[in-house]
Amino acid sequence: MTEEKLVLTEEWDKTFPKSDKTEHQKVTFHNRYGITLAADMYTPKGVSGKLSAIAVCGPFGAVKEQCSGLYAQTLAERGFLTVAFDPSFTGESGGQPRYMASPDINTEDFSAAVDFLSVQDNVDPDKIGILGICGWGGMAINAAAADTRIKATVASTMYDMTRVNAKGYFDSEDSEEKRYEKKAALNAQRIKDYKSGEYELGGGVVDPLPDDAPYFVKDYYDYYKTPRGYHKRSLNSNGGWNKTGCLSFINMPILQYSNEIRSAVLIVHGDKAHSCYFGKDAYADMTRDSKYTANKELLIVPGASHTDLYDGGKDKVIPFDKIAGFYTANL
């Protein structure tokens, strides 16, 4: 198995300051489909021996220089070896065509990170966890359902991307007619893209922001389109995904066997987040008719919006003490 040669920036181009408590280096690894992924590895300074490790990814349409890197670096400050990686087809990672998403391949990306961490000399392969943010929160839970090597999973401000694509926000488009309209439009786009020889982008977060934009769109704008979270490689900050990028999500629900996950799972959501129903429902489904409920937990953060759990917001509300304690207890 050979890895694609990636061009990685060596400058510190993150949306958060570099910590003096961790060592940072760029690394690459490949997934089961032969795609080479780019990651930032954070190692706590002054710690030796075999470490517990955590792979971090998300949000959907973000890059590792944004909040996944912040989570990874902060957890490394607390003694974990961490990697924050760009998913297949995005950021500095490989994969063609660009800006595509796949419920299968993107779940596999987490397991590929586990492969990589398992063979590091300073990692205990029996103490590996994952953390997914936003759309990759759902992917993380899906990975935990498939990969028995994952011992602890955190899903922060999660989306179920298959649900929102198939049913719309708040399940407002949950009908055969609405799904048919979506599929017809996306399949027409396929022909248009094939004729033109290139994939048309769907656009990132709307800019300029309309006065009547929904609350959650304003929430995204405040993160992705301002100095708070803007990054030049972030799809959400710029041109967005390919219009056909999420076609397969409509017909392929993830989380089908989440109630069979034996390892520990913590779901964290803000009670002001438009997406909070995803986390509440995922927890309910995970624990329904399950024999493995004792190590499952739903933590609701009072007053927190969706993007407050990206970088903490103005009140720094990400419960890092709770998250680190969860990993310590379960890894």
C-alpha contacts under 8 A as a table, 3 or more apart, distances in Angstrom:
res1	aa1	res2	aa2	distance
1	M	34	G	7.44
2	T	34	G	7.74
3	E	29	F	7.23
3	E	30	H	6.30
3	E	34	G	7.33
3	E	35	I	7.48
3	E	36	T	5.68
4	E	35	I	7.42
4	E	36	T	5.71
4	E	94	G	7.23
6	L	36	T	7.86
6	L	38	A	7.69
6	L	92	E	7.23
6	L	93	S	7.22
6	L	94	G	7.06
7	V	92	E	7.27
8	L	26	K	7.64
8	L	38	A	7.75
8	L	92	E	6.47
10	E	26	K	7.62
12	W	18	K	7.63
13	D	65	E	6.75
14	K	17	P	7.12
14	K	65	E	4.39
14	K	66	Q	6.19
14	K	69	G	7.75
14	K	231	H	7.89
15	T	65	E	6.18
15	T	66	Q	5.46
15	T	67	C	7.83
15	T	228	R	7.07
15	T	229	G	5.87
15	T	230	Y	7.35
15	T	231	H	7.28
16	F	66	Q	7.40
16	F	70	L	6.54
19	S	22	T	5.98
19	S	73	Q	7.37
19	S	77	E	7.97
20	D	23	E	7.76
21	K	44	P	6.25
21	K	45	K	5.66
21	K	77	E	5.77
22	T	42	Y	6.09
22	T	43	T	5.35
22	T	44	P	4.41
22	T	45	K	5.01
22	T	73	Q	7.24
22	T	76	A	6.48
22	T	77	E	6.06
23	E	41	M	7.98
23	E	42	Y	5.60
23	E	43	T	5.03
23	E	44	P	6.26
23	E	45	K	6.21
24	H	40	D	6.84
24	H	41	M	5.66
24	H	42	Y	4.81
24	H	43	T	6.57
25	Q	40	D	5.84
25	Q	41	M	5.33
25	Q	42	Y	6.87
26	K	38	A	7.38
26	K	39	A	5.90
26	K	40	D	4.76
26	K	41	M	6.12
27	V	38	A	6.14
27	V	39	A	5.31
27	V	40	D	6.13
27	V	41	M	6.58
28	T	36	T	6.60
28	T	37	L	5.46
28	T	38	A	4.67
28	T	39	A	5.93
29	F	36	T	5.56
29	F	37	L	5.36
29	F	38	A	6.89
29	F	112	A	7.31
29	F	113	A	7.24
29	F	116	F	6.29
30	H	33	Y	7.86
30	H	34	G	5.83
30	H	35	I	5.36
30	H	36	T	4.17
30	H	37	L	5.72
30	H	112	A	6.43
31	N	34	G	5.46
31	N	35	I	5.51
31	N	36	T	6.53
31	N	37	L	7.41
31	N	108	E	6.76
31	N	109	D	6.02
31	N	111	S	7.70
31	N	112	A	4.72
31	N	113	A	7.86
32	R	35	I	7.45
32	R	108	E	7.16
32	R	112	A	6.92
33	Y	105	I	7.66
35	I	88	S	6.72
35	I	93	S	7.94
35	I	94	G	5.76
35	I	95	G	5.48
36	T	88	S	7.62
36	T	93	S	6.14
36	T	94	G	5.19
36	T	95	G	7.22
37	L	85	F	6.89
37	L	86	D	6.45
37	L	87	P	6.76
37	L	88	S	6.40
37	L	92	E	7.50
37	L	93	S	4.38
37	L	94	G	5.96
38	A	85	F	5.74
38	A	86	D	5.86
38	A	92	E	5.71
38	A	93	S	4.70
38	A	94	G	7.71
39	A	64	K	7.24
39	A	83	V	6.08
39	A	84	A	5.40
39	A	85	F	3.99
39	A	86	D	6.29
40	D	64	K	7.38
40	D	69	G	7.40
40	D	83	V	5.43
40	D	84	A	5.30
40	D	85	F	6.39
41	M	81	L	7.43
41	M	82	T	5.71
41	M	83	V	4.36
41	M	84	A	6.65
42	Y	72	A	6.81
42	Y	73	Q	5.82
42	Y	76	A	5.86
42	Y	81	L	5.93
42	Y	82	T	5.20
42	Y	83	V	6.19
43	T	76	A	5.75
43	T	77	E	7.98
43	T	79	G	7.85
43	T	80	F	7.00
43	T	81	L	4.82
43	T	82	T	6.62
44	P	47	V	6.08
44	P	76	A	5.17
44	P	77	E	5.60
44	P	78	R	7.36
44	P	79	G	5.52
44	P	80	F	6.68
44	P	81	L	6.61
47	V	79	G	7.33
48	S	51	L	7.66
48	S	122	N	7.60
49	G	122	N	6.02
49	G	123	V	7.93
50	K	121	D	7.37
50	K	122	N	4.59
50	K	123	V	4.69
50	K	124	D	5.05
51	L	79	G	7.76
51	L	80	F	6.28
51	L	81	L	6.29
51	L	122	N	5.93
51	L	123	V	4.66
51	L	124	D	5.59
51	L	127	K	7.74
52	S	80	F	5.49
52	S	81	L	6.31
52	S	123	V	6.05
52	S	124	D	5.85
52	S	125	P	7.95
52	S	127	K	4.95
52	S	128	I	5.90
52	S	129	G	7.98
52	S	331	L	6.47
53	A	80	F	5.47
53	A	81	L	4.63
53	A	82	T	5.45
53	A	117	L	7.01
53	A	123	V	6.39
53	A	124	D	7.53
53	A	127	K	6.46
53	A	128	I	4.84
53	A	129	G	6.25
54	I	72	A	7.71
54	I	80	F	6.97
54	I	81	L	6.46
54	I	82	T	4.78
54	I	83	V	6.57
54	I	128	I	5.72
54	I	129	G	4.64
54	I	130	I	5.03
54	I	131	L	6.96
55	A	72	A	7.71
55	A	82	T	5.73
55	A	83	V	4.95
55	A	84	A	6.05
55	A	85	F	7.58
55	A	110	F	7.13
55	A	113	A	6.27
55	A	114	V	7.21
55	A	128	I	7.96
55	A	129	G	6.52
55	A	130	I	4.66
55	A	131	L	6.16
56	V	68	S	5.78
56	V	69	G	7.62
56	V	71	Y	7.40
56	V	72	A	6.29
56	V	82	T	7.33
56	V	83	V	6.06
56	V	84	A	4.66
56	V	85	F	6.57
56	V	130	I	5.86
56	V	131	L	4.71
56	V	132	G	5.84
56	V	133	I	7.95
57	C	64	K	7.01
57	C	68	S	5.37
57	C	84	A	5.76
57	C	85	F	5.75
57	C	86	D	6.85
57	C	87	P	7.37
57	C	131	L	6.57
57	C	132	G	5.16
57	C	133	I	6.37
57	C	136	W	6.20
58	G	61	G	7.44
58	G	62	A	6.09
58	G	63	V	7.03
58	G	64	K	7.47
58	G	67	C	7.48
58	G	68	S	5.76
58	G	86	D	7.98
58	G	132	G	5.75
58	G	133	I	4.63
58	G	134	C	6.18
58	G	135	G	6.62
58	G	136	W	4.99
58	G	137	G	7.44
59	P	62	A	5.17
59	P	63	V	7.60
59	P	67	C	7.60
59	P	68	S	7.35
59	P	132	G	7.47
59	P	133	I	4.89
59	P	134	C	4.66
59	P	135	G	5.65
59	P	136	W	5.89
59	P	137	G	7.96
60	F	133	I	7.80
60	F	134	C	6.19
60	F	135	G	4.76
60	F	136	W	6.18
61	G	234	S	6.27
61	G	235	L	4.96
61	G	236	N	5.21
61	G	240	G	7.10
61	G	241	W	7.26
62	A	66	Q	6.73
62	A	234	S	4.87
62	A	235	L	6.14
62	A	236	N	6.28
62	A	237	S	7.93
63	V	66	Q	5.70
63	V	67	C	7.93
63	V	68	S	7.45
63	V	85	F	7.73
63	V	86	D	5.67
63	V	90	T	7.61
63	V	91	G	5.74
63	V	231	H	7.90
63	V	233	R	6.80
63	V	234	S	5.41
63	V	235	L	7.99
64	K	67	C	6.88
64	K	68	S	5.32
64	K	69	G	5.10
64	K	84	A	5.57
64	K	85	F	5.57
64	K	86	D	5.58
64	K	91	G	7.79
65	E	68	S	7.12
65	E	69	G	5.48
65	E	70	L	7.81
65	E	231	H	7.48
66	Q	69	G	5.80
66	Q	70	L	6.67
66	Q	229	G	6.42
66	Q	231	H	7.29
67	C	70	L	4.81
67	C	71	Y	6.20
67	C	310	Y	5.32
67	C	311	D	5.85
68	S	71	Y	5.16
68	S	72	A	6.12
68	S	84	A	5.74
68	S	85	F	7.85
68	S	133	I	7.20
68	S	310	Y	7.99
69	G	72	A	4.93
69	G	73	Q	5.95
69	G	83	V	7.94
69	G	84	A	5.33
70	L	73	Q	5.27
70	L	74	T	6.03
70	L	311	D	7.22
71	Y	74	T	5.23
71	Y	75	L	6.14
72	A	75	L	5.29
72	A	76	A	6.14
72	A	82	T	5.46
72	A	83	V	6.26
72	A	84	A	5.90
73	Q	76	A	4.99
73	Q	77	E	6.30
73	Q	82	T	7.27
74	T	77	E	5.11
74	T	78	R	6.74
74	T	320	F	7.80
75	L	78	R	5.02
75	L	79	G	6.74
75	L	80	F	5.88
75	L	81	L	7.87
75	L	82	T	7.22
75	L	320	F	7.67
75	L	324	A	6.62
76	A	79	G	5.15
76	A	80	F	4.57
76	A	81	L	5.53
76	A	82	T	6.02
77	E	80	F	7.27
78	R	324	A	7.15
81	L	123	V	7.46
83	V	113	A	7.98
86	D	90	T	6.23
86	D	91	G	5.61
86	D	92	E	6.52
86	D	93	S	5.69
87	P	90	T	5.81
87	P	91	G	7.44
87	P	93	S	6.55
87	P	106	N	6.44
87	P	109	D	6.42
88	S	93	S	5.82
88	S	94	G	6.05
88	S	95	G	5.64
88	S	101	A	7.74
88	S	105	I	7.41
88	S	106	N	6.70
88	S	109	D	7.06
89	F	93	S	6.25
89	F	94	G	5.63
89	F	95	G	4.47
89	F	96	Q	6.07
89	F	97	P	6.69
89	F	98	R	4.75
89	F	99	Y	5.30
89	F	100	M	5.90
89	F	101	A	7.41
90	T	93	S	5.76
90	T	94	G	7.19
90	T	95	G	7.75
90	T	98	R	6.35
90	T	99	Y	5.58
90	T	100	M	7.73
90	T	235	L	7.94
91	G	233	R	5.63
91	G	234	S	6.83
95	G	98	R	6.55
97	P	100	M	6.70
98	R	242	N	7.99
99	Y	235	L	7.79
99	Y	240	G	7.70
99	Y	241	W	5.04
99	Y	242	N	5.66
99	Y	245	G	6.74
100	M	241	W	6.54
100	M	242	N	6.22
100	M	244	T	7.69
100	M	245	G	4.41
100	M	246	C	7.12
101	A	105	I	7.71
101	A	106	N	6.92
101	A	245	G	5.37
101	A	246	C	5.76
102	S	105	I	5.23
102	S	106	N	5.60
102	S	245	G	7.84
102	S	246	C	6.95
102	S	248	S	6.76
102	S	249	F	7.13
103	P	106	N	5.53
103	P	107	T	6.05
103	P	139	M	7.32
103	P	162	T	7.71
103	P	248	S	7.52
103	P	249	F	6.42
103	P	252	M	7.60
103	P	254	I	7.24
104	D	107	T	5.30
104	D	108	E	6.17
105	I	108	E	4.87
105	I	109	D	6.23
106	N	109	D	4.95
106	N	110	F	7.14
106	N	139	M	6.93
107	T	110	F	5.69
107	T	111	S	7.07
107	T	139	M	5.21
107	T	140	A	6.88
107	T	142	N	6.60
107	T	143	A	5.45
108	E	111	S	5.05
108	E	112	A	6.11
108	E	143	A	7.15
109	D	112	A	4.99
109	D	113	A	6.36
110	F	113	A	5.12
110	F	114	V	6.47
110	F	130	I	7.35
110	F	140	A	6.97
110	F	143	A	6.60
111	S	114	V	4.88
111	S	115	D	6.26
111	S	143	A	6.81
111	S	147	D	6.84
112	A	115	D	4.91
112	A	116	F	6.36
113	A	116	F	5.08
113	A	117	L	6.15
114	V	117	L	5.09
114	V	118	S	5.90
114	V	128	I	7.04
114	V	149	R	7.68
114	V	150	I	7.54
115	D	118	S	5.28
115	D	119	V	6.90
116	F	119	V	5.79
116	F	120	Q	6.91
117	L	120	Q	5.41
117	L	123	V	6.59
117	L	125	P	7.14
117	L	128	I	7.61
118	S	123	V	6.62
118	S	124	D	7.05
118	S	125	P	4.50
118	S	126	D	8.00
118	S	128	I	7.71
119	V	123	V	7.42
119	V	125	P	7.24
120	Q	123	V	5.39
123	V	127	K	7.82
124	D	127	K	5.42
124	D	128	I	7.35
125	P	128	I	6.17
126	D	149	R	7.13
126	D	151	K	7.60
126	D	331	L	7.68
127	K	150	I	7.90
127	K	151	K	6.48
127	K	331	L	4.66
128	I	149	R	7.25
128	I	150	I	5.74
128	I	151	K	5.91
128	I	152	A	7.15
128	I	331	L	6.63
129	G	150	I	5.33
129	G	151	K	5.47
129	G	152	A	4.61
129	G	153	T	5.65
129	G	327	Y	7.43
129	G	331	L	7.22
130	I	140	A	6.70
130	I	150	I	7.04
130	I	152	A	6.55
130	I	153	T	5.00
130	I	154	V	6.52
131	L	137	G	6.99
131	L	140	A	6.47
131	L	153	T	5.69
131	L	154	V	4.66
131	L	155	A	5.87
131	L	156	S	7.53
132	G	135	G	7.51
132	G	136	W	4.52
132	G	137	G	3.86
132	G	138	G	7.20
132	G	139	M	6.99
132	G	140	A	5.26
132	G	153	T	7.97
132	G	154	V	6.38
132	G	155	A	4.99
132	G	156	S	6.26
132	G	158	M	7.57
133	I	136	W	5.09
133	I	137	G	4.64
133	I	155	A	5.94
133	I	156	S	4.80
133	I	157	T	6.10
133	I	158	M	5.86
133	I	310	Y	7.62
134	C	137	G	5.22
134	C	138	G	7.40
134	C	155	A	7.64
134	C	156	S	6.32
134	C	157	T	5.15
134	C	158	M	4.01
134	C	159	Y	5.11
135	G	138	G	5.63
135	G	139	M	6.71
135	G	158	M	5.77
135	G	159	Y	4.53
135	G	160	D	6.19
135	G	161	M	5.80
136	W	139	M	4.62
136	W	140	A	5.86
136	W	155	A	7.71
136	W	158	M	7.04
136	W	159	Y	7.37
137	G	140	A	5.04
137	G	141	I	6.43
137	G	154	V	7.36
137	G	155	A	4.22
137	G	156	S	5.95
137	G	157	T	7.21
137	G	158	M	4.57
137	G	159	Y	6.36
137	G	160	D	7.67
138	G	141	I	5.24
138	G	142	N	6.20
138	G	155	A	6.97
138	G	158	M	5.98
138	G	159	Y	5.72
138	G	160	D	4.96
138	G	161	M	7.07
138	G	254	I	7.79
138	G	255	L	7.47
139	M	142	N	4.93
139	M	143	A	6.05
139	M	160	D	7.80
139	M	254	I	7.86
140	A	143	A	4.97
140	A	144	A	6.18
140	A	153	T	6.86
140	A	154	V	7.60
140	A	155	A	6.70
141	I	144	A	5.00
141	I	145	A	6.34
141	I	153	T	6.92
141	I	155	A	7.06
141	I	255	L	6.92
141	I	258	S	7.05
141	I	265	V	7.83
142	N	145	A	5.15
142	N	146	A	6.62
142	N	254	I	6.27
142	N	255	L	5.28
142	N	258	S	6.95
143	A	146	A	5.18
143	A	147	D	5.76
144	A	147	D	5.30
144	A	148	T	6.85
144	A	150	I	5.99
144	A	153	T	6.89
144	A	261	I	6.54
144	A	263	S	7.53
145	A	148	T	7.49
145	A	255	L	7.57
145	A	257	Y	6.41
145	A	258	S	5.60
145	A	260	E	6.76
145	A	261	I	5.07
147	D	150	I	5.93
148	T	151	K	7.31
148	T	263	S	7.86
150	I	153	T	7.32
150	I	263	S	7.21
151	K	263	S	5.23
151	K	264	A	6.44
151	K	330	N	6.82
151	K	331	L	6.29
152	A	263	S	5.87
152	A	264	A	4.71
152	A	265	V	5.83
152	A	327	Y	6.50
152	A	330	N	6.07
152	A	331	L	6.66
153	T	263	S	7.82
153	T	264	A	6.25
153	T	265	V	4.72
153	T	266	L	6.30
154	V	265	V	5.79
154	V	266	L	4.77
154	V	267	I	5.80
154	V	268	V	7.45
154	V	323	I	7.55
155	A	158	M	5.78
155	A	265	V	7.74
155	A	266	L	6.37
155	A	267	I	4.81
155	A	268	V	6.20
156	S	267	I	6.00
156	S	268	V	4.75
156	S	269	H	6.11
156	S	309	L	7.01
157	T	267	I	7.80
157	T	268	V	5.97
157	T	269	H	4.64
157	T	270	G	6.86
157	T	273	A	7.72
157	T	275	S	6.99
157	T	276	C	7.03
157	T	279	G	7.13
157	T	306	H	5.92
157	T	307	T	7.91
157	T	309	L	6.35
158	M	267	I	7.80
158	M	268	V	7.84
158	M	269	H	7.28
158	M	275	S	7.05
158	M	276	C	7.71
158	M	278	F	6.48
158	M	279	G	5.94
159	Y	164	V	7.76
159	Y	275	S	6.55
159	Y	278	F	5.71
159	Y	279	G	7.34
160	D	163	R	5.40
160	D	164	V	6.45
160	D	254	I	7.62
160	D	278	F	6.32
161	M	164	V	5.28
161	M	165	N	6.07
161	M	249	F	6.87
162	T	165	N	5.29
162	T	166	A	6.03
162	T	249	F	4.62
162	T	250	I	5.85
162	T	251	N	7.71
162	T	252	M	6.49
162	T	253	P	5.22
162	T	254	I	6.44
163	R	166	A	5.20
163	R	167	K	5.67
163	R	168	G	7.28
163	R	171	D	7.86
163	R	249	F	7.92
163	R	250	I	7.52
163	R	253	P	6.72
164	V	167	K	5.27
164	V	168	G	4.61
164	V	169	Y	5.59
164	V	170	F	7.77
164	V	171	D	7.13
165	N	168	G	5.66
165	N	246	C	7.48
165	N	249	F	6.21
165	N	250	I	5.33
166	A	173	E	7.72
166	A	174	D	6.99
166	A	179	R	6.41
166	A	249	F	7.03
166	A	250	I	4.33
166	A	251	N	7.07
167	K	170	F	7.73
167	K	171	D	4.70
167	K	172	S	6.45
167	K	173	E	4.79
167	K	174	D	4.20
167	K	175	S	7.30
167	K	179	R	7.47
168	G	171	D	5.09
168	G	172	S	5.56
168	G	173	E	4.91
168	G	174	D	6.78
169	Y	172	S	5.92
169	Y	173	E	7.47
170	F	277	Y	7.88
171	D	174	D	5.32
173	E	178	K	5.77
173	E	179	R	7.47
174	D	178	K	6.90
174	D	179	R	7.41
175	S	178	K	5.38
175	S	179	R	6.29
176	E	179	R	5.19
176	E	180	Y	6.03
177	E	180	Y	5.12
177	E	181	E	6.31
178	K	181	E	5.12
178	K	182	K	6.36
179	R	182	K	5.12
179	R	183	K	6.15
179	R	250	I	7.68
180	Y	183	K	5.11
180	Y	184	A	5.97
181	E	184	A	5.18
181	E	185	A	6.20
182	K	185	A	5.25
182	K	186	L	6.17
183	K	186	L	5.10
183	K	187	N	5.99
183	K	247	L	7.38
184	A	187	N	5.22
184	A	188	A	6.14
185	A	188	A	5.13
185	A	189	Q	6.25
186	L	189	Q	4.90
186	L	190	R	6.37
186	L	243	K	7.29
186	L	244	T	5.82
186	L	247	L	6.88
187	N	190	R	4.94
187	N	191	I	6.78
187	N	244	T	7.95
188	A	191	I	5.37
188	A	192	K	6.49
189	Q	192	K	4.92
189	Q	193	D	6.05
189	Q	243	K	7.45
189	Q	244	T	7.00
190	R	193	D	5.13
190	R	194	Y	6.06
190	R	244	T	6.95
191	I	194	Y	5.02
191	I	195	K	6.15
192	K	195	K	5.28
192	K	196	S	6.27
193	D	196	S	5.16
193	D	197	G	5.84
193	D	198	E	5.45
193	D	199	Y	5.17
193	D	200	E	6.56
194	Y	197	G	5.15
194	Y	198	E	6.88
194	Y	199	Y	7.89
196	S	199	Y	7.96
199	Y	242	N	6.04
199	Y	243	K	7.50
200	E	242	N	5.68
200	E	243	K	6.03
201	L	239	G	6.14
201	L	240	G	6.03
201	L	241	W	5.65
201	L	242	N	4.25
201	L	243	K	5.37
202	G	239	G	6.88
202	G	240	G	5.63
202	G	241	W	5.69
202	G	242	N	5.52
202	G	243	K	4.59
203	G	206	V	7.31
203	G	236	N	7.73
203	G	238	N	7.02
203	G	239	G	4.41
203	G	240	G	4.35
203	G	241	W	6.84
204	G	235	L	6.03
204	G	236	N	4.24
204	G	237	S	5.87
204	G	238	N	5.23
204	G	239	G	4.85
204	G	240	G	3.83
204	G	241	W	7.25
205	V	217	V	7.47
205	V	220	Y	6.86
205	V	221	Y	6.17
205	V	224	Y	7.18
205	V	225	K	7.37
205	V	236	N	5.45
205	V	237	S	6.34
205	V	238	N	7.39
205	V	240	G	7.51
206	V	209	L	5.91
206	V	217	V	7.86
206	V	221	Y	7.33
207	D	210	P	7.89
207	D	221	Y	7.82
207	D	225	K	7.74
209	L	213	A	6.77
209	L	218	K	7.30
209	L	221	Y	7.35
210	P	213	A	5.21
213	A	217	V	6.09
213	A	218	K	6.45
214	P	217	V	5.36
214	P	218	K	6.52
215	Y	218	K	5.18
215	Y	219	D	6.22
216	F	219	D	4.78
216	F	220	Y	6.26
216	F	273	A	7.74
216	F	274	H	6.26
216	F	306	H	7.72
217	V	220	Y	5.09
217	V	221	Y	6.12
218	K	221	Y	4.97
218	K	222	D	6.10
219	D	222	D	5.29
219	D	223	Y	6.73
219	D	305	S	7.65
219	D	306	H	7.34
219	D	307	T	6.44
220	Y	223	Y	5.29
220	Y	224	Y	5.95
220	Y	225	K	7.79
220	Y	307	T	6.74
221	Y	224	Y	5.35
221	Y	225	K	5.10
221	Y	226	T	7.12
222	D	225	K	6.08
222	D	226	T	5.83
222	D	228	R	7.44
223	Y	226	T	5.89
223	Y	227	P	7.77
223	Y	228	R	5.66
223	Y	229	G	4.85
223	Y	230	Y	6.87
223	Y	307	T	6.85
224	Y	227	P	7.97
224	Y	228	R	7.36
224	Y	229	G	4.98
224	Y	230	Y	4.74
224	Y	231	H	7.58
224	Y	236	N	6.35
224	Y	237	S	4.88
225	K	228	R	7.94
225	K	229	G	6.95
225	K	230	Y	5.35
225	K	237	S	5.61
226	T	229	G	6.11
226	T	230	Y	5.60
227	P	230	Y	5.40
230	Y	234	S	7.41
230	Y	237	S	5.68
231	H	234	S	5.33
231	H	237	S	6.33
232	K	237	S	7.05
232	K	238	N	7.11
233	R	237	S	7.77
233	R	238	N	7.66
234	S	237	S	5.19
234	S	238	N	6.36
234	S	240	G	7.96
235	L	238	N	5.19
235	L	239	G	5.79
235	L	240	G	4.26
235	L	241	W	6.26
236	N	239	G	6.89
236	N	240	G	5.16
236	N	241	W	7.91
237	S	240	G	7.39
241	W	245	G	6.02
242	N	245	G	4.78
243	K	246	C	7.53
244	T	247	L	5.40
245	G	248	S	7.97
246	C	249	F	5.44
246	C	250	I	7.44
247	L	250	I	5.95
247	L	251	N	7.92
248	S	251	N	5.80
248	S	252	M	6.42
249	F	252	M	5.27
249	F	253	P	6.93
250	I	253	P	7.52
253	P	256	Q	6.82
255	L	258	S	5.07
255	L	282	A	7.99
257	Y	260	E	5.56
257	Y	261	I	7.43
257	Y	286	M	7.98
258	S	261	I	5.52
258	S	285	D	7.05
258	S	286	M	4.99
259	N	285	D	6.40
259	N	286	M	4.01
259	N	287	T	5.64
259	N	288	R	6.50
259	N	289	D	7.13
259	N	290	S	5.25
259	N	292	Y	7.57
260	E	286	M	7.52
260	E	290	S	6.47
260	E	291	K	7.68
260	E	292	Y	7.22
261	I	264	A	7.89
261	I	286	M	7.68
261	I	292	Y	7.01
262	R	292	Y	5.53
263	S	292	Y	7.95
263	S	295	N	7.15
264	A	295	N	4.80
264	A	296	K	5.69
264	A	330	N	6.69
265	V	295	N	6.58
265	V	296	K	4.94
265	V	297	E	6.42
266	L	296	K	5.97
266	L	297	E	4.86
266	L	298	L	5.94
266	L	299	L	7.32
266	L	326	F	7.62
267	I	279	G	6.39
267	I	283	Y	7.16
267	I	297	E	6.27
267	I	298	L	4.81
267	I	299	L	6.09
268	V	279	G	7.34
268	V	298	L	6.07
268	V	299	L	4.79
268	V	300	I	5.95
268	V	301	V	7.25
269	H	273	A	7.26
269	H	276	C	5.86
269	H	279	G	6.49
269	H	298	L	7.90
269	H	299	L	6.40
269	H	300	I	5.02
269	H	301	V	5.96
269	H	304	A	7.75
269	H	306	H	7.56
269	H	309	L	7.64
270	G	273	A	5.26
270	G	276	C	6.49
270	G	300	I	5.48
270	G	301	V	4.51
270	G	302	P	6.07
270	G	303	G	6.45
270	G	304	A	4.26
270	G	305	S	5.42
270	G	306	H	6.36
270	G	308	D	7.83
270	G	309	L	7.35
271	D	276	C	6.30
271	D	300	I	6.01
271	D	301	V	6.01
271	D	302	P	5.53
271	D	303	G	5.94
271	D	304	A	5.94
271	D	305	S	6.91
272	K	276	C	7.47
272	K	302	P	7.45
272	K	303	G	5.58
272	K	304	A	5.33
272	K	305	S	4.64
272	K	306	H	7.20
273	A	276	C	5.28
273	A	304	A	6.52
273	A	305	S	4.10
273	A	306	H	4.31
273	A	307	T	7.91
274	H	277	Y	7.49
274	H	305	S	7.39
274	H	306	H	6.64
275	S	278	F	5.67
275	S	279	G	7.36
275	S	306	H	6.65
276	C	279	G	5.38
276	C	280	K	6.36
276	C	306	H	7.88
277	Y	280	K	5.08
277	Y	281	D	5.89
278	F	281	D	5.33
278	F	282	A	5.95
279	G	282	A	5.05
279	G	283	Y	6.14
279	G	298	L	7.73
280	K	283	Y	5.27
280	K	284	A	6.24
280	K	298	L	7.33
281	D	284	A	4.97
281	D	285	D	6.03
282	A	285	D	5.14
282	A	286	M	5.97
283	Y	286	M	5.01
283	Y	287	T	6.24
283	Y	296	K	7.84
283	Y	297	E	7.49
283	Y	298	L	6.47
284	A	287	T	5.41
284	A	288	R	5.97
285	D	288	R	5.20
286	M	290	S	7.08
286	M	293	T	7.99
287	T	290	S	5.20
287	T	292	Y	7.30
287	T	293	T	5.54
287	T	296	K	7.50
290	S	293	T	6.33
292	Y	295	N	6.89
292	Y	296	K	7.64
293	T	296	K	5.27
301	V	304	A	5.84
301	V	317	V	7.53
304	A	308	D	5.64
304	A	309	L	7.12
304	A	317	V	6.96
305	S	308	D	5.12
305	S	309	L	7.13
306	H	309	L	6.02
306	H	310	Y	7.42
307	T	310	Y	4.80
307	T	311	D	7.07
307	T	312	G	7.78
307	T	313	G	7.17
308	D	311	D	5.96
308	D	312	G	4.78
308	D	313	G	4.32
308	D	314	K	7.80
308	D	316	K	7.65
308	D	317	V	6.78
308	D	318	I	7.40
309	L	312	G	5.21
309	L	313	G	7.11
309	L	317	V	6.83
309	L	318	I	5.41
310	Y	313	G	7.57
310	Y	318	I	7.87
311	D	316	K	7.27
311	D	318	I	7.25
312	G	315	D	6.45
312	G	316	K	3.85
312	G	317	V	4.74
312	G	318	I	4.97
313	G	316	K	5.33
313	G	317	V	6.69
319	P	322	K	5.39
319	P	323	I	6.28
320	F	323	I	4.94
320	F	324	A	5.87
321	D	324	A	5.28
321	D	325	G	6.01
322	K	325	G	5.07
322	K	326	F	6.10
323	I	326	F	5.06
323	I	327	Y	6.42
324	A	327	Y	5.20
324	A	328	T	6.12
325	G	328	T	4.98
325	G	329	A	6.09
326	F	329	A	5.25
326	F	330	N	6.23
327	Y	330	N	5.14
327	Y	331	L	5.58
328	T	331	L	5.63
